[in-house]
Amino acid sequence: MTVPMDTEIAAALSPIIAAAEAAPPLAPGDWQTRREVFGTAIAAQAAELHAPPGVRVTPCSATAGDGATIPLRLYQRQDAQGASQGAPLAVYLHGGGMFLGSLDTHDTQCRIYTHLSGVALLSVGYRLAPEHPHPVPVEDCYAALRWAEANTADLGIDPARIAIMGDSAGGGLAAAVALLSRDRRGPALAAQILIYPMLDDRTVVAQPDLADTATWSAEDNLTGWRCLLGDAAGGPDTPAYAAPARADNLRALPPAYIETGQLDLFRDENIAYAQRLSRAGVPVELIQYPAVPHAFDTFDPAAAVSRRAVDNRVRALGAL
């Protein structure tokens, strides 16, 4: 039985669902059309957010292992204390199914998180699949983390208070970077903040109770994973640095904040990952928001459940 969707989120989704039903269905694997259609929708959602005042944004860049330049944006509250104070920092990885999203699509969100928490964010313009398949995206994100650690003195950042954070595909990349930083013995992370993360390339069949609530469908997910991994997606040899749910060893990872929605395609993999982290001795806070689908807060930021989610993310940042 399907749980009725949160009424505020359902109202916001109603015209979107109607438009989708009137359009030709998207074929599994058609990332080009999805990039156009979803990209337009993401940009429209971002435009509905209001950028708060008092946040300074500084463009910067890191260098990837292959020599490519990775664009970054540093968000700092203008009333933040000076460099000598050693402030916390969250390296932020945007969502988009591995083939969508950019610094621009998540710019206002990063401003909001910094404004509300006082914590600096470093947003990463990692290269997207399928033009840049695994391991390029995660290695770009890890290179950005290393850049942050190398520049802590200039940025006024405490190297012991750096977190990795991301939403959806960015949440999956954040979990993967946590694995990389552990296995490569640094940089050390104070926390991993995973917002409805995309963790498992085997999630390509929707649960029956989610059939009518998908804002990110099983076909969309299959498309994203095939962009990242090609025909190997869902097979026996997927590396954990691509799909963290595949990791055998979750010990000695940083404390995790994980959230998911009850009607999210990623619900079961998110809960399973939190449980496995707990069994491995990692402190975990897991929040499931009732009756909401994937990326619920982007469809109606003013909804009560969306405001609750932002409050909890800000609290997780403030704990750094």
Number of C-alpha atoms within 10 A of each C-alpha: 6 13 13 13 17 18 12 18 23 20 13 16 17 11 11 14 15 10 11 13 10 8 9 8 8 14 12 16 17 14 22 11 12 19 17 11 13 16 18 12 14 18 15 13 15 19 12 13 16 11 16 14 11 14 22 17 18 11 11 14 15 21 15 19 12 9 8 11 16 18 19 20 22 25 26 23 21 14 11 16 12 11 14 12 11 17 22 23 32 28 25 31 31 29 25 21 27 29 26 21 24 21 18 15 20 19 18 18 19 25 24 20 23 27 23 17 17 23 22 30 27 25 28 27 24 28 24 22 23 19 11 15 20 20 14 20 23 25 21 26 28 27 20 27 27 17 16 23 20 13 13 19 14 10 19 19 23 17 21 17 17 26 26 30 32 25 24 24 27 31 26 31 33 33 30 26 27 30 23 19 18 18 11 10 9 15 21 20 21 21 24 27 27 28 27 31 30 33 27 23 24 19 20 18 13 17 15 9 13 19 14 13 22 17 20 15 22 20 17 21 26 21 25 28 31 22 24 27 22 15 10 13 22 18 10 9 9 19 15 18 23 27 23 25 24 18 15 9 12 20 15 14 24 24 19 25 21 23 24 29 22 21 29 27 29 26 21 16 21 28 18 13 22 22 14 18 21 17 13 14 13 18 16 20 14 17 19 18 19 15 20 27 27 24 19 27 19 18 25 21 20 14 18 13 20 21 14 15 21 17 15 15 22 19 14 18 26 14 13 16
